[in-house]
Amino acid sequence: MSKQFLPNDSIEIDRYSTHNNDVKDPRYRRFVSPITLAILRDFNKNHHGLDFGSGTGPVITVVLREQGYNIKTYDPYFDYKPEVLGDAYDYIACCEVAEHFHEPNVEFGKLKSLLKPNGKLYIMTDLYDEEIYFEDWYYKNDPTHVFFYQKSTFDWIKETFGFKSVEIEGRLAILIN
């Protein structure tokens, strides 16, 4: 999206505040389960994680902490703790966040720099492909969704930022450092 059309902070905060992010809601937990199940499969309690863009209800963090996992939260609007961006992590969860990046190049550079060697970046977003009629695609209707991804976008991110590999599992993209 052209910078002149990007939503400002107040529009984004208003929009995000309308989300019903109840960490006890089984539907919300099921929605984020592609990320939480992948992290539970790939890492253990001794690894350190970051829930990047944790929002008003950090359900990924809550689910993993219930399993004894060590995970920190960061959100530029609702959980602003820039000090956590000085640490290194075994895994980073980024659920329904990447489509909000105003400067994806900057954000992916930052996320890559936060990962330890062999760390994994889990990104959940709705992927666009040519079979989707864009005019009818629900995902574009959110005014805070300013960047859309395709499988080829993640291939480009892998190459550009030097990730070892990328795996796509439905709505979940996993970039391996």
C-alpha positions as CSV (number, residue, x, y, z in Angstrom):
1,M,0.0,0.0,0.0
2,S,1.3,3.4,-0.8
3,K,2.5,5.3,2.3
4,Q,-0.1,8.1,1.8
5,F,-2.9,5.5,2.4
6,L,-1.4,3.8,5.4
7,P,-3.6,4.0,8.5
8,N,-2.2,6.1,11.4
9,D,-1.6,4.8,14.9
10,S,-5.0,6.0,16.2
11,I,-6.9,4.2,13.4
12,E,-4.9,1.0,14.0
13,I,-5.4,1.1,17.8
14,D,-9.2,1.7,17.4
15,R,-9.4,-1.2,15.0
16,Y,-7.3,-3.6,17.1
17,S,-9.3,-2.6,20.2
18,T,-12.5,-4.0,18.6
19,H,-11.0,-7.5,18.4
20,N,-12.4,-10.0,20.9
21,N,-9.1,-11.5,22.0
22,D,-10.3,-13.5,25.1
23,V,-7.4,-15.8,26.0
24,K,-9.9,-18.3,27.5
25,D,-12.1,-18.5,24.4
26,P,-11.7,-22.0,22.9
27,R,-12.4,-20.6,19.4
28,Y,-9.6,-18.1,19.7
29,R,-7.3,-20.8,21.1
30,R,-8.2,-23.1,18.2
31,F,-7.6,-20.2,15.7
32,V,-4.0,-19.8,16.9
33,S,-3.4,-23.5,17.3
34,P,-1.4,-23.8,14.0
35,I,1.3,-21.7,15.7
36,T,1.1,-23.1,19.2
37,L,1.0,-26.7,18.0
38,A,4.0,-26.1,15.8
39,I,6.0,-24.5,18.6
40,L,5.1,-27.3,21.0
41,R,6.3,-29.8,18.3
42,D,9.5,-28.0,17.5
43,F,10.7,-26.6,20.8
44,N,10.7,-27.4,24.5
45,K,10.4,-25.6,27.8
46,N,14.1,-24.8,27.8
47,H,13.8,-22.7,24.6
48,H,13.0,-19.0,24.7
49,G,10.3,-17.4,22.6
50,L,8.7,-14.1,21.6
51,D,5.1,-13.4,20.8
52,F,5.6,-10.5,18.4
53,G,2.5,-8.4,18.0
54,S,0.8,-10.1,21.0
55,G,-2.1,-7.6,20.9
56,T,-4.7,-7.1,23.6
57,G,-5.0,-10.8,24.4
58,P,-1.7,-12.7,24.1
59,V,-3.4,-16.1,23.7
60,I,-0.3,-17.7,22.1
61,T,1.7,-16.7,25.2
62,V,-1.0,-17.9,27.6
63,V,-1.3,-21.3,25.9
64,L,2.5,-21.9,25.8
65,R,3.0,-20.6,29.4
66,E,0.3,-23.1,30.5
67,Q,2.7,-25.8,29.2
68,G,5.6,-24.3,31.1
69,Y,7.2,-22.5,28.1
70,N,9.3,-19.4,28.5
71,I,7.9,-16.8,26.1
72,K,7.9,-13.0,26.2
73,T,5.4,-10.6,24.7
74,Y,5.8,-7.5,22.6
75,D,3.3,-5.3,20.9
76,P,4.0,-1.7,19.7
77,Y,0.5,-0.5,21.0
78,F,-0.6,-2.8,23.8
79,D,2.5,-4.2,25.3
80,Y,5.3,-1.9,24.4
81,K,8.5,-3.3,25.9
82,P,11.4,-2.4,23.6
83,E,13.9,-4.0,25.9
84,V,12.6,-7.5,24.7
85,L,13.8,-6.6,21.2
86,G,17.4,-6.7,22.6
87,D,17.3,-10.4,23.3
88,A,17.7,-13.4,21.0
89,Y,15.0,-16.1,20.7
90,D,14.8,-19.7,19.6
91,Y,11.3,-19.0,18.1
92,I,9.1,-16.0,17.3
93,A,5.4,-16.2,16.9
94,C,3.8,-13.6,14.7
95,C,0.1,-14.3,14.4
96,E,-2.1,-12.1,12.2
97,V,0.6,-9.4,12.4
98,A,2.6,-9.4,9.2
99,E,-0.2,-8.1,7.1
100,H,-0.1,-4.9,9.2
101,F,3.6,-4.2,8.6
102,H,4.0,-0.7,7.1
103,E,7.6,-1.5,6.3
104,P,7.9,-5.2,5.8
105,N,11.5,-4.9,4.8
106,V,12.4,-3.3,8.1
107,E,10.2,-5.7,10.2
108,F,11.6,-8.9,8.6
109,G,15.1,-7.6,9.1
110,K,14.3,-7.0,12.8
111,L,12.7,-10.4,13.2
112,K,15.6,-12.2,11.6
113,S,18.0,-10.4,13.8
114,L,16.1,-11.5,16.9
115,L,16.4,-15.2,16.0
116,K,19.2,-17.5,17.3
117,P,20.8,-19.8,14.8
118,N,18.4,-22.5,13.8
119,G,15.6,-20.5,15.3
120,K,12.1,-20.4,13.7
121,L,9.8,-17.5,12.8
122,Y,6.2,-18.6,12.7
123,I,4.0,-16.3,10.7
124,M,0.2,-16.8,10.4
125,T,-1.6,-14.8,7.8
126,D,-4.0,-15.5,5.0
127,L,-2.1,-16.2,1.8
128,Y,-3.3,-14.8,-1.5
129,D,-3.1,-16.8,-4.7
130,E,-4.4,-16.2,-8.2
131,E,-7.4,-18.5,-7.7
132,I,-8.8,-16.0,-5.2
133,Y,-10.9,-13.3,-6.8
134,F,-9.4,-10.3,-5.1
135,E,-12.5,-8.1,-5.2
136,D,-14.4,-10.8,-3.1
137,W,-11.5,-11.6,-0.8
138,Y,-12.5,-10.8,2.8
139,Y,-9.0,-10.3,4.0
140,K,-8.5,-7.1,2.0
141,N,-11.5,-5.5,3.6
142,D,-9.7,-4.7,6.9
143,P,-8.2,-1.2,6.5
144,T,-5.2,-2.1,8.7
145,H,-4.2,-5.0,6.3
146,V,-1.7,-3.1,4.2
147,F,0.5,-5.9,2.9
148,F,-0.5,-9.3,1.5
149,Y,1.6,-12.4,1.1
150,Q,1.8,-15.2,-1.4
151,K,3.9,-18.3,-1.3
152,S,6.4,-16.6,-3.6
153,T,6.6,-13.6,-1.2
154,F,7.9,-16.0,1.5
155,D,10.3,-17.5,-1.0
156,W,11.6,-13.9,-1.6
157,I,11.8,-13.2,2.2
158,K,13.8,-16.4,2.6
159,E,16.3,-15.5,-0.1
160,T,16.5,-11.8,0.8
161,F,17.0,-12.2,4.5
162,G,19.1,-15.3,4.4
163,F,16.8,-17.8,6.0
164,K,17.7,-21.5,5.4
165,S,14.3,-22.5,4.4
166,V,10.6,-21.7,4.4
167,E,7.8,-24.2,5.0
168,I,4.1,-23.3,4.3
169,E,1.5,-25.3,6.2
170,G,-1.9,-23.8,5.2
171,R,-2.0,-20.3,6.7
172,L,1.2,-20.8,8.6
173,A,4.6,-19.9,7.1
174,I,7.7,-21.1,9.0
175,L,11.0,-19.4,8.2
176,I,14.1,-21.3,9.6
177,N,17.2,-19.3,10.5
